[in-house]
Amino acid sequence: MPHLLAYDIADNARRYQIARVLLDYGERVQESVFWLDIDAELCERMWKRLRHIIADDQDVVWLVPVCRSCAKDVQTAGTTRVPEAVEFYVI
């Protein structure tokens, strides 16, 4: 299932760690926004990894599921695009 993940991480080191984890699961579409097309098991695994990095009192992370039907209707403008689904990611 596609997901849109956005974050605001207060610390540079944690921000870098978060981005490195997210690159294992999806594609960066903006500086702090990732498009993830992952199943429930991968989503849970990713979330556990992120929770070990996130500082609950300083950081913000949003993970928004996007139904496949709605994902087809996502509109973009400028130099971005909606990433195509990939068969797998190497984790």
Stockholm file with secondary structure:
# STOCKHOLM 1.0

chainA/1-91         MPHLLAYDIADNARRYQIARVLLDYGERVQESVFWLDIDAELCERMWKRLRHIIADDQDVVWLVPVCRSCAKDVQTAGTTRVPEAVEFYVI
#=GR chainA/1-91 SS CEEEEEEECSSHHHHHHHHHHHHTTEEEEETTEEEEECCHHHHHHHHHHHHTTCCTTTCEEEEEECCHHHHTTCCCCTTCCCCCCCSCCCC
#=GC SS_cons        CEEEEEEECSSHHHHHHHHHHHHTTEEEEETTEEEEECCHHHHHHHHHHHHTTCCTTTCEEEEEECCHHHHTTCCCCTTCCCCCCCSCCCC
//
